[in-house]
Amino acid sequence: MQWNDWPIVLSDVLAQFAIGAFIIIGGVMLSGKLCFGQHDRVMKLLPLISWLLIASLLIREATLMIMQSSINVANSGAVVFVLVFVALTLIYSLCENRLLGKESTRKSIVVIMLLWSIAYIINILSFSANYGNVGNVTTIIFSVGFGGTLLAHAMLVKAQHKVDPLNITLPIFGAFIAVVVLIVASLDVETLIGQTHHDILLPFIWRVISIGCLLIATGLWLMALFTKTKPVLAMLACACTLALIASLTVSGSF
């Protein structure tokens, strides 16, 4: 992967983290398990998803303007999905904060956003699969499944949620995704080692960094289960940072 591809990869990863996080957050909100106070605190954190998506778009567009003549543009259809999702997020935040419309109407917007998120994931997965890019598919699964769930858990912990089963279910689900990605990322390690004999070192280095960050992030996330304590926000924030690095470096290793 060329150096000028990294900003586009970062843009995609940020969007996938945000969309994955909203799928979890939206599901929890629709479940009705959050009391009014918890729901209000989650609403105050919801703009974080919008800011991540806006940052993703800004990084992408700035990169395309600077490197327009040399960069290989990826799935442009995904940009439309992100733009519409940002608009839906702003509309929902306005309706919820101002209590506009009935509660059923506001819930309908969340349902539309969840369906739109699923459509976005299907779009980017099918795009990568059609081009035979196993690396992109692996990154998408990791970013949406692991990174998104981890970010959502961190947001719920910050919002002081009281749905205790989530503190068990979310880390276990994330660990399952991590195992799947770890298996896929380990399949061609022998090939990467062989490339080092021909002075092609970077793919192997990126893969090692990716696997290392994945293992550490998973360990930090599962720490609360091992110690039978409540999740610590600082530890989840560190895990999110490592997950972001893992997503980026696994892309650079394929």
C-alpha angles and dihedrals in degrees: 000000000000121000093246090059093066097080090053090049090049089050092052093046093051091051092048093049090051096046092046091050092051092052088060095040093046092049091051091048092051092047090071092224093121117088120222094269094048091046090051092051091049089051090055089056096044093088087068088074091051092049092051091051092047090049088050092053093045093050091048096048094043090052093049092050093050098039100027094129097051110027125095107232114226129205104336091182089069089064090062090052091051093047092050091046091052089051091049091049092053092047092049093047090051093048093046096045093045094036090233115174128359123311090248089056092052090048089051089058090053090050090051090050091051092050090047090051091053090048089052092053092047089050097052093042093050091046092054093042092051090055091046092238105155091175093059092047090051092048092049093050091048096043096046099034103035104020095040094048092046092050091048091050091050090050092049091049089049088051089052094237119191099207096115097184088066090064087063103032099049098050092045091050090048091049090052091053089047092054091050092049092044091054092049093045091051096052097083100030089111089057091050091050088052090053090057088066086064093049093259097133108150100075091053092045092050091049093051091048090048095050091045093051090045092054094046093046091050091048092051091048093050094044093095090054092049093049094037092231135124117278115267116224094215091055092048090049090054090048090052091053092049091046089054091051090047091052092050097045095045087058091052092051098060 
